[in-house]
């Protein structure tokens, strides 16, 4: 019976450790998801800036040079 109790206690301890690990990993994944969302927003902003710059540059190229050049 002592052996059964010992095994049960050992299993309970292992379960609690695993539960702690799962909770820590869950927090890490949640934080990473927040970071990914922020990075996606930054990437969209940079992409918009690049597109705006390219559009401005192409608009400048479309205008012909004045005849005196």
PDB file of N, CA, C and O in Angstrom:
ATOM      1  N   UNK A   1       0.813  -1.193   0.000  1.00  0.00           N
ATOM      2  CA  UNK A   1       0.000   0.000   0.000  1.00  0.00           C
ATOM      3  C   UNK A   1       0.860   1.261   0.000  1.00  0.00           C
ATOM      4  O   UNK A   1       0.515   2.251  -0.646  1.00  0.00           O
ATOM      5  N   UNK A   2       1.985   1.225   0.729  1.00  0.00           N
ATOM      6  CA  UNK A   2       2.898   2.365   0.735  1.00  0.00           C
ATOM      7  C   UNK A   2       3.436   2.632  -0.664  1.00  0.00           C
ATOM      8  O   UNK A   2       3.589   3.782  -1.077  1.00  0.00           O
ATOM      9  N   UNK A   3       3.716   1.570  -1.375  1.00  0.00           N
ATOM     10  CA  UNK A   3       4.210   1.719  -2.742  1.00  0.00           C
ATOM     11  C   UNK A   3       3.171   2.406  -3.619  1.00  0.00           C
ATOM     12  O   UNK A   3       3.524   3.255  -4.438  1.00  0.00           O
ATOM     13  N   UNK A   4       1.920   2.062  -3.466  1.00  0.00           N
ATOM     14  CA  UNK A   4       0.833   2.682  -4.224  1.00  0.00           C
ATOM     15  C   UNK A   4       0.707   4.155  -3.864  1.00  0.00           C
ATOM     16  O   UNK A   4       0.552   5.003  -4.743  1.00  0.00           O
ATOM     17  N   UNK A   5       0.773   4.455  -2.577  1.00  0.00           N
ATOM     18  CA  UNK A   5       0.723   5.858  -2.140  1.00  0.00           C
ATOM     19  C   UNK A   5       1.900   6.646  -2.703  1.00  0.00           C
ATOM     20  O   UNK A   5       1.730   7.765  -3.187  1.00  0.00           O
ATOM     21  N   UNK A   6       3.063   6.076  -2.640  1.00  0.00           N
ATOM     22  CA  UNK A   6       4.261   6.734  -3.166  1.00  0.00           C
ATOM     23  C   UNK A   6       4.116   7.007  -4.665  1.00  0.00           C
ATOM     24  O   UNK A   6       4.442   8.096  -5.137  1.00  0.00           O
ATOM     25  N   UNK A   7       3.636   6.038  -5.389  1.00  0.00           N
ATOM     26  CA  UNK A   7       3.432   6.210  -6.838  1.00  0.00           C
ATOM     27  C   UNK A   7       2.386   7.273  -7.118  1.00  0.00           C
ATOM     28  O   UNK A   7       2.542   8.074  -8.040  1.00  0.00           O
ATOM     29  N   UNK A   8       1.326   7.286  -6.332  1.00  0.00           N
ATOM     30  CA  UNK A   8       0.268   8.279  -6.515  1.00  0.00           C
ATOM     31  C   UNK A   8       0.787   9.689  -6.238  1.00  0.00           C
ATOM     32  O   UNK A   8       0.499  10.617  -6.994  1.00  0.00           O
ATOM     33  N   UNK A   9       1.541   9.848  -5.170  1.00  0.00           N
ATOM     34  CA  UNK A   9       2.132  11.152  -4.840  1.00  0.00           C
ATOM     35  C   UNK A   9       3.079  11.589  -5.950  1.00  0.00           C
ATOM     36  O   UNK A   9       3.081  12.752  -6.354  1.00  0.00           O
ATOM     37  N   UNK A  10       3.874  10.659  -6.434  1.00  0.00           N
ATOM     38  CA  UNK A  10       4.807  10.965  -7.520  1.00  0.00           C
ATOM     39  C   UNK A  10       4.057  11.415  -8.778  1.00  0.00           C
ATOM     40  O   UNK A  10       4.469  12.368  -9.439  1.00  0.00           O
ATOM     41  N   UNK A  11       2.976  10.742  -9.100  1.00  0.00           N
ATOM     42  CA  UNK A  11       2.165  11.122 -10.258  1.00  0.00           C
ATOM     43  C   UNK A  11       1.532  12.495 -10.071  1.00  0.00           C
ATOM     44  O   UNK A  11       1.474  13.289 -11.009  1.00  0.00           O
ATOM     45  N   UNK A  12       1.063  12.770  -8.869  1.00  0.00           N
ATOM     46  CA  UNK A  12       0.467  14.086  -8.602  1.00  0.00           C
ATOM     47  C   UNK A  12       1.505  15.197  -8.747  1.00  0.00           C
ATOM     48  O   UNK A  12       1.210  16.256  -9.300  1.00  0.00           O
ATOM     49  N   UNK A  13       2.707  14.958  -8.257  1.00  0.00           N
ATOM     50  CA  UNK A  13       3.771  15.946  -8.393  1.00  0.00           C
ATOM     51  C   UNK A  13       4.134  16.166  -9.862  1.00  0.00           C
ATOM     52  O   UNK A  13       4.317  17.302 -10.300  1.00  0.00           O
ATOM     53  N   UNK A  14       4.235  15.094 -10.600  1.00  0.00           N
ATOM     54  CA  UNK A  14       4.520  15.213 -12.035  1.00  0.00           C
ATOM     55  C   UNK A  14       3.415  15.982 -12.757  1.00  0.00           C
ATOM     56  O   UNK A  14       3.686  16.798 -13.638  1.00  0.00           O
ATOM     57  N   UNK A  15       2.178  15.712 -12.375  1.00  0.00           N
ATOM     58  CA  UNK A  15       1.047  16.415 -12.986  1.00  0.00           C
ATOM     59  C   UNK A  15       1.127  17.911 -12.684  1.00  0.00           C
ATOM     60  O   UNK A  15       0.905  18.732 -13.574  1.00  0.00           O
ATOM     61  N   UNK A  16       1.441  18.272 -11.444  1.00  0.00           N
ATOM     62  CA  UNK A  16       1.529  19.686 -11.077  1.00  0.00           C
ATOM     63  C   UNK A  16       2.666  20.374 -11.826  1.00  0.00           C
ATOM     64  O   UNK A  16       2.519  21.514 -12.267  1.00  0.00           O
ATOM     65  N   UNK A  17       3.799  19.688 -11.971  1.00  0.00           N
ATOM     66  CA  UNK A  17       4.917  20.250 -12.720  1.00  0.00           C
ATOM     67  C   UNK A  17       4.531  20.464 -14.188  1.00  0.00           C
ATOM     68  O   UNK A  17       4.833  21.502 -14.777  1.00  0.00           O
ATOM     69  N   UNK A  18       3.867  19.477 -14.757  1.00  0.00           N
ATOM     70  CA  UNK A  18       3.439  19.594 -16.150  1.00  0.00           C
ATOM     71  C   UNK A  18       2.424  20.719 -16.318  1.00  0.00           C
ATOM     72  O   UNK A  18       2.454  21.446 -17.312  1.00  0.00           O
ATOM     73  N   UNK A  19       1.533  20.861 -15.354  1.00  0.00           N
ATOM     74  CA  UNK A  19       0.552  21.934 -15.401  1.00  0.00           C
ATOM     75  C   UNK A  19       1.241  23.300 -15.362  1.00  0.00           C
ATOM     76  O   UNK A  19       0.849  24.214 -16.086  1.00  0.00           O
ATOM     77  N   UNK A  20       2.262  23.438 -14.519  1.00  0.00           N
ATOM     78  CA  UNK A  20       3.034  24.683 -14.461  1.00  0.00           C
ATOM     79  C   UNK A  20       3.716  24.964 -15.793  1.00  0.00           C
ATOM     80  O   UNK A  20       3.700  26.097 -16.276  1.00  0.00           O
ATOM     81  N   UNK A  21       4.309  23.943 -16.384  1.00  0.00           N
ATOM     82  CA  UNK A  21       4.991  24.110 -17.669  1.00  0.00           C
ATOM     83  C   UNK A  21       4.000  24.557 -18.748  1.00  0.00           C
ATOM     84  O   UNK A  21       4.300  25.444 -19.547  1.00  0.00           O
ATOM     85  N   UNK A  22       2.836  23.946 -18.762  1.00  0.00           N
ATOM     86  CA  UNK A  22       1.819  24.305 -19.755  1.00  0.00           C
ATOM     87  C   UNK A  22       1.386  25.763 -19.558  1.00  0.00           C
ATOM     88  O   UNK A  22       1.208  26.489 -20.536  1.00  0.00           O
ATOM     89  N   UNK A  23       1.219  26.191 -18.324  1.00  0.00           N
ATOM     90  CA  UNK A  23       0.818  27.575 -18.067  1.00  0.00           C
ATOM     91  C   UNK A  23       1.900  28.563 -18.502  1.00  0.00           C
ATOM     92  O   UNK A  23       1.595  29.610 -19.074  1.00  0.00           O
ATOM     93  N   UNK A  24       3.156  28.231 -18.231  1.00  0.00           N
ATOM     94  CA  UNK A  24       4.255  29.098 -18.654  1.00  0.00           C
ATOM     95  C   UNK A  24       4.304  29.174 -20.174  1.00  0.00           C
ATOM     96  O   UNK A  24       4.439  30.257 -20.742  1.00  0.00           O
ATOM     97  N   UNK A  25       4.195  28.037 -20.822  1.00  0.00           N
ATOM     98  CA  UNK A  25       4.217  28.020 -22.290  1.00  0.00           C
ATOM     99  C   UNK A  25       3.034  28.792 -22.868  1.00  0.00           C
ATOM    100  O   UNK A  25       3.173  29.472 -23.885  1.00  0.00           O
ATOM    101  N   UNK A  26       1.898  28.691 -22.239  1.00  0.00           N
ATOM    102  CA  UNK A  26       0.720  29.422 -22.696  1.00  0.00           C
ATOM    103  C   UNK A  26       0.967  30.930 -22.621  1.00  0.00           C
ATOM    104  O   UNK A  26       0.609  31.665 -23.541  1.00  0.00           O
ATOM    105  N   UNK A  27       1.577  31.387 -21.533  1.00  0.00           N
ATOM    106  CA  UNK A  27       1.894  32.817 -21.408  1.00  0.00           C
ATOM    107  C   UNK A  27       2.890  33.251 -22.475  1.00  0.00           C
ATOM    108  O   UNK A  27       2.751  34.325 -23.059  1.00  0.00           O
ATOM    109  N   UNK A  28       3.887  32.422 -22.728  1.00  0.00           N
ATOM    110  CA  UNK A  28       4.891  32.748 -23.736  1.00  0.00           C
ATOM    111  C   UNK A  28       4.243  32.846 -25.122  1.00  0.00           C
ATOM    112  O   UNK A  28       4.511  33.781 -25.876  1.00  0.00           O
ATOM    113  N   UNK A  29       3.404  31.888 -25.442  1.00  0.00           N
ATOM    114  CA  UNK A  29       2.729  31.900 -26.748  1.00  0.00           C
ATOM    115  C   UNK A  29       1.837  33.136 -26.869  1.00  0.00           C
ATOM    116  O   UNK A  29       1.778  33.761 -27.928  1.00  0.00           O
ATOM    117  N   UNK A  30       1.156  33.482 -25.803  1.00  0.00           N
ATOM    118  CA  UNK A  30       0.287  34.671 -25.807  1.00  0.00           C
ATOM    119  C   UNK A  30       1.115  35.937 -26.047  1.00  0.00           C
ATOM    120  O   UNK A  30       0.741  36.781 -26.860  1.00  0.00           O
ATOM    121  N   UNK A  31       2.234  36.063 -25.341  1.00  0.00           N
ATOM    122  CA  UNK A  31       3.105  37.230 -25.529  1.00  0.00           C
ATOM    123  C   UNK A  31       3.657  37.281 -26.945  1.00  0.00           C
ATOM    124  O   UNK A  31       3.748  38.353 -27.541  1.00  0.00           O
ATOM    125  N   UNK A  32       4.023  36.135 -27.477  1.00  0.00           N
ATOM    126  CA  UNK A  32       4.548  36.101 -28.842  1.00  0.00           C
ATOM    127  C   UNK A  32       3.466  36.488 -29.848  1.00  0.00           C
ATOM    128  O   UNK A  32       3.757  37.152 -30.843  1.00  0.00           O
ATOM    129  N   UNK A  33       2.237  36.085 -29.601  1.00  0.00           N
ATOM    130  CA  UNK A  33       1.149  36.450 -30.502  1.00  0.00           C
ATOM    131  C   UNK A  33       0.939  37.959 -30.496  1.00  0.00           C
ATOM    132  O   UNK A  33       0.678  38.557 -31.539  1.00  0.00           O
ATOM    133  N   UNK A  34       1.053  38.571 -29.324  1.00  0.00           N
ATOM    134  CA  UNK A  34       0.941  40.028 -29.236  1.00  0.00           C
ATOM    135  C   UNK A  34       2.073  40.682 -30.025  1.00  0.00           C
ATOM    136  O   UNK A  34       1.841  41.629 -30.776  1.00  0.00           O
ATOM    137  N   UNK A  35       3.296  40.178 -29.856  1.00  0.00           N
ATOM    138  CA  UNK A  35       4.438  40.715 -30.594  1.00  0.00           C
ATOM    139  C   UNK A  35       4.265  40.547 -32.100  1.00  0.00           C
ATOM    140  O   UNK A  35       4.585  41.453 -32.869  1.00  0.00           O
ATOM    141  N   UNK A  36       3.769  39.413 -32.513  1.00  0.00           N
ATOM    142  CA  UNK A  36       3.546  39.171 -33.942  1.00  0.00           C
ATOM    143  C   UNK A  36       2.538  40.170 -34.487  1.00  0.00           C
ATOM    144  O   UNK A  36       2.721  40.704 -35.581  1.00  0.00           O
ATOM    145  N   UNK A  37       1.475  40.426 -33.731  1.00  0.00           N
ATOM    146  CA  UNK A  37       0.478  41.409 -34.151  1.00  0.00           C
ATOM    147  C   UNK A  37       1.091  42.784 -34.301  1.00  0.00           C
ATOM    148  O   UNK A  37       0.804  43.486 -35.271  1.00  0.00           O
ATOM    149  N   UNK A  38       1.932  43.182 -33.356  1.00  0.00           N
ATOM    150  CA  UNK A  38       2.596  44.486 -33.436  1.00  0.00           C
ATOM    151  C   UNK A  38       3.535  44.545 -34.633  1.00  0.00           C
ATOM    152  O   UNK A  38       3.581  45.553 -35.338  1.00  0.00           O
ATOM    153  N   UNK A  39       4.277  43.482 -34.863  1.00  0.00           N
ATOM    154  CA  UNK A  39       5.193  43.444 -36.003  1.00  0.00           C
ATOM    155  C   UNK A  39       4.442  43.487 -37.329  1.00  0.00           C
ATOM    156  O   UNK A  39       4.902  44.111 -38.285  1.00  0.00           O
ATOM    157  N   UNK A  40       3.295  42.829 -37.389  1.00  0.00           N
ATOM    158  CA  UNK A  40       2.488  42.874 -38.614  1.00  0.00           C
ATOM    159  C   UNK A  40       2.028  44.300 -38.896  1.00  0.00           C
ATOM    160  O   UNK A  40       2.051  44.747 -40.043  1.00  0.00           O
ATOM    161  N   UNK A  41       1.611  45.012 -37.854  1.00  0.00           N
ATOM    162  CA  UNK A  41       1.184  46.413 -38.029  1.00  0.00           C
ATOM    163  C   UNK A  41       2.352  47.271 -38.508  1.00  0.00           C
ATOM    164  O   UNK A  41       2.193  48.106 -39.398  1.00  0.00           O
ATOM    165  N   UNK A  42       3.530  47.059 -37.911  1.00  0.00           N
ATOM    166  CA  UNK A  42       4.704  47.821 -38.332  1.00  0.00           C
ATOM    167  C   UNK A  42       5.067  47.515 -39.780  1.00  0.00           C
ATOM    168  O   UNK A  42       5.414  48.414 -40.546  1.00  0.00           O
ATOM    169  N   UNK A  43       4.984  46.253 -40.144  1.00  0.00           N
ATOM    170  CA  UNK A  43       5.300  45.852 -41.515  1.00  0.00           C
ATOM    171  C   UNK A  43       4.328  46.486 -42.505  1.00  0.00           C
ATOM    172  O   UNK A  43       4.739  46.952 -43.568  1.00  0.00           O
ATOM    173  N   UNK A  44       3.045  46.506 -42.159  1.00  0.00           N
ATOM    174  CA  UNK A  44       2.065  47.152 -43.027  1.00  0.00           C
ATOM    175  C   UNK A  44       2.365  48.635 -43.185  1.00  0.00           C
ATOM    176  O   UNK A  44       2.251  49.184 -44.280  1.00  0.00           O
ATOM    177  N   UNK A  45       2.751  49.286 -42.081  1.00  0.00           N
ATOM    178  CA  UNK A  45       3.078  50.705 -42.124  1.00  0.00           C
ATOM    179  C   UNK A  45       4.282  50.954 -43.033  1.00  0.00           C
ATOM    180  O   UNK A  45       4.270  51.880 -43.844  1.00  0.00           O
ATOM    181  N   UNK A  46       5.317  50.127 -42.896  1.00  0.00           N
ATOM    182  CA  UNK A  46       6.504  50.276 -43.734  1.00  0.00           C
ATOM    183  C   UNK A  46       6.156  50.018 -45.198  1.00  0.00           C
ATOM    184  O   UNK A  46       6.631  50.728 -46.084  1.00  0.00           O
ATOM    185  N   UNK A  47       5.335  49.013 -45.453  1.00  0.00           N
ATOM    186  CA  UNK A  47       4.933  48.710 -46.832  1.00  0.00           C
ATOM    187  C   UNK A  47       4.167  49.882 -47.437  1.00  0.00           C
ATOM    188  O   UNK A  47       4.350  50.213 -48.608  1.00  0.00           O
ATOM    189  N   UNK A  48       3.309  50.507 -46.634  1.00  0.00           N
ATOM    190  CA  UNK A  48       2.563  51.678 -47.119  1.00  0.00           C
ATOM    191  C   UNK A  48       3.514  52.835 -47.424  1.00  0.00           C
ATOM    192  O   UNK A  48       3.344  53.535 -48.423  1.00  0.00           O
ATOM    193  N   UNK A  49       4.502  53.034 -46.572  1.00  0.00           N
ATOM    194  CA  UNK A  49       5.473  54.101 -46.808  1.00  0.00           C
ATOM    195  C   UNK A  49       6.271  53.845 -48.082  1.00  0.00           C
ATOM    196  O   UNK A  49       6.524  54.766 -48.860  1.00  0.00           O
ATOM    197  N   UNK A  50       6.664  52.599 -48.289  1.00  0.00           N
ATOM    198  CA  UNK A  50       7.418  52.254 -49.498  1.00  0.00           C
ATOM    199  C   UNK A  50       6.559  52.483 -50.738  1.00  0.00           C
ATOM    200  O   UNK A  50       7.019  53.051 -51.728  1.00  0.00           O
ATOM    201  N   UNK A  51       5.316  52.038 -50.672  1.00  0.00           N
ATOM    202  CA  UNK A  51       4.417  52.227 -51.817  1.00  0.00           C
ATOM    203  C   UNK A  51       4.215  53.709 -52.102  1.00  0.00           C
ATOM    204  O   UNK A  51       4.225  54.129 -53.259  1.00  0.00           O
ATOM    205  N   UNK A  52       4.034  54.499 -51.054  1.00  0.00           N
ATOM    206  CA  UNK A  52       3.844  55.940 -51.222  1.00  0.00           C
ATOM    207  C   UNK A  52       5.081  56.564 -51.863  1.00  0.00           C
ATOM    208  O   UNK A  52       4.966  57.399 -52.760  1.00  0.00           O
ATOM    209  N   UNK A  53       6.253  56.160 -51.405  1.00  0.00           N
ATOM    210  CA  UNK A  53       7.499  56.675 -51.968  1.00  0.00           C
ATOM    211  C   UNK A  53       7.649  56.265 -53.427  1.00  0.00           C
ATOM    212  O   UNK A  53       8.053  57.072 -54.264  1.00  0.00           O
ATOM    213  N   UNK A  54       7.323  55.012 -53.733  1.00  0.00           N
ATOM    214  CA  UNK A  54       7.406  54.550 -55.120  1.00  0.00           C
ATOM    215  C   UNK A  54       6.416  55.292 -56.004  1.00  0.00           C
ATOM    216  O   UNK A  54       6.741  55.647 -57.137  1.00  0.00           O
ATOM    217  N   UNK A  55       5.208  55.531 -55.495  1.00  0.00           N
ATOM    218  CA  UNK A  55       4.206  56.267 -56.270  1.00  0.00           C
ATOM    219  C   UNK A  55       4.671  57.697 -56.539  1.00  0.00           C
ATOM    220  O   UNK A  55       4.504  58.212 -57.645  1.00  0.00           O
ATOM    221  N   UNK A  56       5.252  58.332 -55.528  1.00  0.00           N
ATOM    222  CA  UNK A  56       5.757  59.702 -55.710  1.00  0.00           C
ATOM    223  C   UNK A  56       6.900  59.725 -56.710  1.00  0.00           C
ATOM    224  O   UNK A  56       6.990  60.632 -57.537  1.00  0.00           O
ATOM    225  N   UNK A  57       7.764  58.738 -56.636  1.00  0.00           N
ATOM    226  CA  UNK A  57       8.903  58.670 -57.546  1.00  0.00           C
ATOM    227  C   UNK A  57       8.435  58.437 -58.978  1.00  0.00           C
ATOM    228  O   UNK A  57       8.939  59.070 -59.907  1.00  0.00           O
ATOM    229  N   UNK A  58       7.476  57.536 -59.161  1.00  0.00           N
ATOM    230  CA  UNK A  58       6.990  57.271 -60.513  1.00  0.00           C
ATOM    231  C   UNK A  58       6.229  58.470 -61.060  1.00  0.00           C
ATOM    232  O   UNK A  58       6.251  58.706 -62.268  1.00  0.00           O
ATOM    233  N   UNK A  59       5.559  59.232 -60.204  1.00  0.00           N
ATOM    234  CA  UNK A  59       4.861  60.443 -60.652  1.00  0.00           C
ATOM    235  C   UNK A  59       5.864  61.481 -61.124  1.00  0.00           C
ATOM    236  O   UNK A  59       5.603  62.199 -62.089  1.00  0.00           O
ATOM    237  N   UNK A  60       6.998  61.568 -60.462  1.00  0.00           N
ATOM    238  CA  UNK A  60       8.034  62.501 -60.880  1.00  0.00           C
ATOM    239  C   UNK A  60       8.632  62.083 -62.213  1.00  0.00           C
ATOM    240  O   UNK A  60       8.971  62.930 -63.039  1.00  0.00           O
ATOM    241  N   UNK A  61       8.760  60.787 -62.424  1.00  0.00           N
ATOM    242  CA  UNK A  61       9.358  60.291 -63.661  1.00  0.00           C
ATOM    243  C   UNK A  61       8.433  60.481 -64.852  1.00  0.00           C
ATOM    244  O   UNK A  61       8.907  60.596 -65.983  1.00  0.00           O
ATOM    245  N   UNK A  62       7.133  60.517 -64.625  1.00  0.00           N
ATOM    246  CA  UNK A  62       6.161  60.656 -65.708  1.00  0.00           C
ATOM    247  C   UNK A  62       6.223  62.056 -66.303  1.00  0.00           C
ATOM    248  O   UNK A  62       6.038  62.224 -67.509  1.00  0.00           O
ATOM    249  N   UNK A  63       6.478  63.052 -65.478  1.00  0.00           N
ATOM    250  CA  UNK A  63       6.517  64.431 -65.985  1.00  0.00           C
ATOM    251  C   UNK A  63       7.763  64.610 -66.865  1.00  0.00           C
ATOM    252  O   UNK A  63       8.881  64.347 -66.423  1.00  0.00           O
ATOM    253  N   UNK A  64       7.570  65.043 -68.071  1.00  0.00           N
ATOM    254  CA  UNK A  64       8.721  65.242 -68.963  1.00  0.00           C
ATOM    255  C   UNK A  64       9.525  66.466 -68.507  1.00  0.00           C
ATOM    256  O   UNK A  64       8.995  67.372 -67.864  1.00  0.00           O
ATOM    257  N   UNK A  65      10.786  66.470 -68.848  1.00  0.00           N
ATOM    258  CA  UNK A  65      11.625  67.604 -68.509  1.00  0.00           C
ATOM    259  C   UNK A  65      11.244  68.799 -69.375  1.00  0.00           C
ATOM    260  O   UNK A  65      10.845  68.618 -70.525  1.00  0.00           O
ATOM    261  N   UNK A  66      11.356  69.979 -68.862  1.00  0.00           N
ATOM    262  CA  UNK A  66      11.062  71.158 -69.669  1.00  0.00           C
ATOM    263  C   UNK A  66      12.029  71.243 -70.877  1.00  0.00           C
ATOM    264  O   UNK A  66      13.140  70.715 -70.827  1.00  0.00           O
ATOM    265  N   UNK A  67      11.601  71.895 -71.923  1.00  0.00           N
ATOM    266  CA  UNK A  67      12.416  71.925 -73.158  1.00  0.00           C
ATOM    267  C   UNK A  67      13.817  72.536 -72.985  1.00  0.00           C
ATOM    268  O   UNK A  67      14.732  72.189 -73.731  1.00  0.00           O
ATOM    269  N   UNK A  68      13.990  73.417 -72.036  1.00  0.00           N
ATOM    270  CA  UNK A  68      15.290  74.068 -71.904  1.00  0.00           C
ATOM    271  C   UNK A  68      16.329  73.163 -71.226  1.00  0.00           C
ATOM    272  O   UNK A  68      17.459  73.601 -71.011  1.00  0.00           O
ATOM    273  N   UNK A  69      15.986  71.943 -70.890  1.00  0.00           N
ATOM    274  CA  UNK A  69      16.969  71.024 -70.300  1.00  0.00           C
ATOM    275  C   UNK A  69      17.638  70.236 -71.372  1.00  0.00           C
ATOM    276  O   UNK A  69      18.499  69.405 -71.082  1.00  0.00           O
TER     277      UNK A  69
END
